[in-house]
Amino acid sequence: IFGETDSTTGEWKIKTSITPSSGWGTNGYHILKDGNSVTDQSGQSNNWTVQGGTLTKTEDSPSNIFATLNPLAVFGGNSNPVLERGNTVLNTSGNNNNKGFFISSLGMTQGSGKFYCEIKATESTRLAVGVCNKNVFLATNSPDSNTNQAAIGYWYSGHVYYDNNGNVSGGSTYSNGDILGIALDMENYRLFFHKNGTYMNSGDPTSSTGNVLTFTNAAQYVQNHEEMFFFVSDTSQTGQAIASCNFGNGYFDTTAVSSAGTNASANGIFEYDVPTGYTALSTKGLNL
């Protein structure tokens, strides 16, 4: 049995220890307990063999599910952009003409906490990443170029565009292979971007200084406690954009982070240090 009833709340929850001391039987086995090993961990030595491909470890579990990109929420209804690897990789085709724009499957509500994610640019020439609210789906043009469309995007050109082409200075261009970090503070309404660990405008999310944008008084961004989302976008009608999102599982596409940074929340694995007070966007992270 892999679940049990919480003695205090009555909630059905996953068991943290499920290996019995006996009773497995001759053909009993316990596979994939804590990773991608197919070695039997029951003590019965009934090992499995991978017949093809590669098993990739996931941090997702019944008790904590990390965000992905949402294939049902794409700006403009464009069918050309393709999401891959469990909806964590945006890969648009060269003939895409509708600017694919995908948001995270989980949203962050007003006062709900502080959240962090990383996005690796594989093909950056028309890529933008950032945060937005649901109003992006009311837009007829690129969400950051219309008034009150509530998208704040860090473009490959180094510009940060928002609300009717407002432009925040201090960004740097990014290229293929660069890792972009987004730290969103939904308690103080502040946004931070980094490239390969260096924050724009000398930002420090932990001390909440040097932020890219403050939207406390910008009603177009947070209205009536509505949610904000991370997004990845293809910004042009020519060329291609490819980006891999790490919302906490510790992978960019099928490649694990090279050297995991620190994470005081113990929720998610990232390439760079997660700012103190921030956590991954996941079901657990939304309830810390």
C-alpha positions as CSV (number, residue, x, y, z in Angstrom):
1,I,0.0,0.0,0.0
2,F,1.5,3.3,-1.1
3,G,-0.9,5.7,0.8
4,E,-2.4,6.1,4.2
5,T,-4.8,8.3,6.1
6,D,-3.3,11.2,8.0
7,S,-4.2,10.6,11.7
8,T,-4.7,14.3,12.4
9,T,-6.5,15.7,9.3
10,G,-8.0,12.5,7.8
11,E,-6.4,13.4,4.5
12,W,-5.2,10.6,2.2
13,K,-1.5,11.0,1.7
14,I,1.5,9.2,0.2
15,K,3.5,7.0,2.6
16,T,7.1,8.2,3.2
17,S,8.2,4.6,3.9
18,I,6.6,1.7,2.1
19,T,9.1,-1.1,2.3
20,P,7.8,-3.9,4.6
21,S,10.3,-6.0,6.6
22,S,8.8,-9.1,5.1
23,G,6.0,-10.5,3.0
24,W,7.3,-9.6,-0.5
25,G,7.1,-13.1,-1.7
26,T,9.4,-14.9,-4.2
27,N,8.4,-12.6,-7.1
28,G,7.9,-9.4,-5.2
29,Y,9.9,-6.3,-6.1
30,H,10.1,-2.6,-5.5
31,I,11.3,-0.5,-8.4
32,L,11.9,3.2,-8.9
33,K,11.7,4.0,-5.2
34,D,13.8,7.2,-5.1
35,G,15.1,7.7,-8.7
36,N,15.6,6.0,-12.1
37,S,17.2,2.8,-10.9
38,V,15.6,-0.5,-12.0
39,T,17.4,-2.4,-9.3
40,D,15.0,-4.1,-7.0
41,Q,15.0,-2.4,-3.6
42,S,12.8,-4.9,-1.8
43,G,15.7,-7.2,-1.0
44,Q,14.4,-9.9,-3.3
45,S,16.9,-9.2,-6.1
46,N,14.2,-9.2,-8.8
47,N,15.9,-6.6,-10.9
48,W,14.5,-5.2,-14.1
49,T,16.3,-4.3,-17.3
50,V,15.8,-1.2,-19.5
51,Q,15.1,-2.4,-23.0
52,G,15.5,0.9,-24.8
53,G,15.9,4.6,-24.2
54,T,17.0,6.3,-21.0
55,L,15.1,6.6,-17.8
56,T,15.0,10.2,-16.5
57,K,14.5,10.9,-12.8
58,T,11.7,13.2,-11.9
59,E,11.1,15.1,-8.6
60,D,7.4,14.9,-9.1
61,S,5.4,12.7,-6.7
62,P,1.8,12.4,-5.6
63,S,2.6,14.8,-2.7
64,N,4.3,17.4,-4.8
65,I,3.8,18.2,-8.5
66,F,5.9,20.9,-10.3
67,A,4.6,23.3,-12.9
68,T,5.0,22.6,-16.6
69,L,4.0,24.7,-19.6
70,N,0.3,24.6,-20.3
71,P,-0.5,23.2,-23.8
72,L,-4.1,24.5,-23.5
73,A,-3.2,28.1,-22.8
74,V,-1.4,29.5,-25.9
75,F,-1.7,33.1,-26.9
76,G,-3.5,33.5,-30.3
77,G,-4.6,29.9,-30.4
78,N,-1.5,29.0,-32.4
79,S,-1.2,25.3,-33.2
80,N,2.3,25.4,-34.7
81,P,4.4,25.7,-31.5
82,V,5.2,22.3,-30.1
83,L,5.7,21.5,-26.4
84,E,8.0,18.5,-25.7
85,R,9.5,16.6,-22.7
86,G,6.4,16.6,-20.6
87,N,5.5,20.1,-21.6
88,T,8.7,21.6,-20.4
89,V,10.3,22.4,-23.8
90,L,9.1,25.0,-26.3
91,N,10.1,24.2,-29.8
92,T,8.6,26.3,-32.6
93,S,9.0,25.6,-36.2
94,G,10.6,27.9,-38.8
95,N,7.3,28.6,-40.5
96,N,5.4,29.5,-37.4
97,N,3.7,32.8,-38.0
98,N,1.6,33.4,-34.9
99,K,4.2,33.9,-32.1
100,G,3.7,31.0,-29.7
101,F,3.2,32.2,-26.1
102,F,2.8,29.5,-23.4
103,I,2.2,30.1,-19.6
104,S,2.9,27.8,-16.6
105,S,0.4,25.3,-15.6
106,L,0.3,26.7,-12.1
107,G,-0.3,30.3,-11.2
108,M,0.8,32.5,-8.3
109,T,-1.8,34.5,-6.4
110,Q,-1.5,37.9,-4.7
111,G,0.3,37.5,-1.3
112,S,0.9,33.8,-2.0
113,G,4.7,33.7,-1.7
114,K,7.9,34.1,-3.7
115,F,8.7,31.8,-6.6
116,Y,11.7,31.0,-8.8
117,C,12.3,29.1,-12.1
118,E,15.0,28.7,-14.7
119,I,14.8,28.6,-18.5
120,K,17.7,27.6,-20.8
121,A,17.8,29.1,-24.3
122,T,18.6,26.5,-26.9
123,E,17.6,28.6,-29.9
124,S,17.4,32.2,-28.6
125,T,17.0,34.4,-31.7
126,R,13.3,35.1,-31.1
127,L,12.9,34.1,-27.5
128,A,11.3,36.0,-24.6
129,V,10.6,34.8,-21.0
130,G,8.8,36.5,-18.1
131,V,5.6,36.7,-16.1
132,C,2.1,37.7,-17.1
133,N,-1.5,37.4,-15.9
134,K,-4.6,36.0,-17.7
135,N,-5.2,39.2,-19.7
136,V,-2.6,38.1,-22.2
137,F,-5.4,36.0,-23.8
138,L,-7.5,39.1,-24.3
139,A,-4.8,40.7,-26.5
140,T,-4.9,40.8,-30.3
141,N,-1.2,41.8,-30.6
142,S,1.9,40.8,-28.7
143,P,0.8,41.1,-25.0
144,D,3.7,43.4,-23.9
145,S,2.9,45.9,-26.6
146,N,-0.7,46.6,-25.6
147,T,-1.8,48.7,-22.6
148,N,-3.0,46.7,-19.6
149,Q,-2.2,43.3,-21.1
150,A,0.0,42.5,-18.1
151,A,3.0,40.8,-19.6
152,I,6.6,41.6,-18.5
153,G,9.1,39.9,-20.8
154,Y,12.9,39.6,-21.0
155,W,13.8,39.5,-24.7
156,Y,16.8,37.9,-26.4
157,S,17.8,41.4,-27.3
158,G,18.4,42.3,-23.7
159,H,15.3,44.5,-23.4
160,V,12.6,44.1,-20.8
161,Y,9.3,45.1,-22.3
162,Y,6.0,45.7,-20.5
163,D,2.7,47.5,-20.8
164,N,2.5,49.3,-24.2
165,N,6.2,48.8,-25.0
166,G,7.6,50.2,-21.7
167,N,11.3,49.4,-21.6
168,V,13.4,48.7,-18.5
169,S,17.1,49.3,-19.0
170,G,19.9,47.3,-17.6
171,G,19.4,44.0,-19.4
172,S,22.0,42.1,-21.4
173,T,21.5,40.1,-24.6
174,Y,21.4,36.3,-24.2
175,S,22.5,33.6,-26.5
176,N,22.1,29.8,-27.1
177,G,23.1,28.0,-23.9
178,D,22.4,30.8,-21.5
179,I,20.3,30.1,-18.4
180,L,17.8,32.7,-17.4
181,G,16.4,32.9,-13.9
182,I,13.1,34.5,-12.9
183,A,12.3,35.4,-9.3
184,L,8.8,36.7,-8.7
185,D,7.8,38.1,-5.3
186,M,4.1,38.0,-5.0
187,E,4.1,39.5,-1.5
188,N,5.9,42.7,-2.3
189,Y,5.1,42.7,-6.1
190,R,8.7,42.7,-7.4
191,L,10.3,41.0,-10.3
192,F,13.9,39.9,-10.8
193,F,15.7,38.5,-13.9
194,H,19.2,36.9,-14.1
195,K,21.4,35.6,-16.8
196,N,23.7,32.8,-15.8
197,G,23.4,33.8,-12.1
198,T,24.0,37.5,-12.5
199,Y,20.9,39.6,-11.7
200,M,19.8,42.5,-13.9
201,N,20.3,45.9,-12.3
202,S,22.4,44.4,-9.5
203,G,19.2,42.9,-8.2
204,D,19.0,41.0,-4.9
205,P,15.7,39.1,-4.5
206,T,16.6,38.1,-1.0
207,S,16.9,41.7,0.2
208,S,14.3,42.8,-2.3
209,T,16.6,45.5,-3.9
210,G,17.5,46.3,-7.4
211,N,14.4,44.7,-8.8
212,V,13.6,45.0,-12.5
213,L,10.0,46.2,-11.9
214,T,7.6,46.9,-9.1
215,F,3.9,46.5,-9.9
216,T,2.3,47.4,-6.5
217,N,0.3,50.2,-8.1
218,A,0.0,48.8,-11.6
219,A,-3.6,47.6,-11.5
220,Q,-3.2,45.9,-14.9
221,Y,-0.8,43.3,-13.3
222,V,-2.7,42.3,-10.1
223,Q,-6.4,42.8,-9.9
224,N,-8.7,41.2,-7.3
225,H,-6.0,38.7,-6.2
226,E,-5.8,37.2,-9.7
227,E,-2.9,34.9,-10.6
228,M,0.4,35.6,-12.3
229,F,2.2,33.0,-14.5
230,F,5.7,32.3,-15.8
231,F,5.8,32.4,-19.5
232,V,8.0,31.4,-22.5
233,S,7.4,33.0,-25.9
234,D,8.4,33.0,-29.5
235,T,8.4,36.7,-30.4
236,S,8.8,36.7,-34.2
237,Q,7.2,35.4,-37.4
238,T,10.4,34.0,-38.8
239,G,13.1,31.7,-37.5
240,Q,12.8,29.4,-34.6
241,A,12.7,29.5,-30.8
242,I,13.7,26.6,-28.5
243,A,13.7,26.9,-24.7
244,S,13.9,24.3,-21.9
245,C,12.1,25.1,-18.6
246,N,13.2,23.9,-15.2
247,F,10.4,24.5,-12.7
248,G,12.1,22.3,-10.1
249,N,12.7,18.9,-11.6
250,G,16.4,19.6,-12.1
251,Y,16.5,19.1,-15.8
252,F,16.8,21.2,-19.0
253,D,15.3,18.9,-21.6
254,T,16.9,15.6,-20.8
255,T,20.1,17.0,-19.3
256,A,20.4,17.3,-15.5
257,V,21.7,20.6,-14.0
258,S,25.5,20.5,-13.9
259,S,25.9,21.6,-10.3
260,A,22.8,22.2,-8.3
261,G,22.7,25.5,-6.3
262,T,21.5,25.9,-2.8
263,N,17.7,25.9,-2.0
264,A,16.7,26.7,1.5
265,S,13.1,25.7,0.9
266,A,14.3,22.1,-0.1
267,N,11.7,22.2,-2.9
268,G,13.2,21.7,-6.4
269,I,16.6,21.4,-7.9
270,F,18.1,24.3,-9.9
271,E,21.4,25.2,-11.6
272,Y,21.8,28.4,-9.6
273,D,21.1,29.3,-5.9
274,V,17.5,29.9,-5.2
275,P,17.2,33.3,-3.4
276,T,16.4,32.9,0.3
277,G,12.6,33.0,0.9
278,Y,11.8,31.8,-2.7
279,T,10.8,28.3,-3.8
280,A,9.8,26.3,-6.8
281,L,6.3,26.7,-8.4
282,S,4.7,23.5,-7.4
283,T,1.8,22.2,-5.3
284,K,4.1,22.1,-2.3
285,G,5.6,25.5,-3.1
286,L,2.2,27.1,-3.2
287,N,1.5,25.9,0.3
288,L,4.8,26.6,2.1
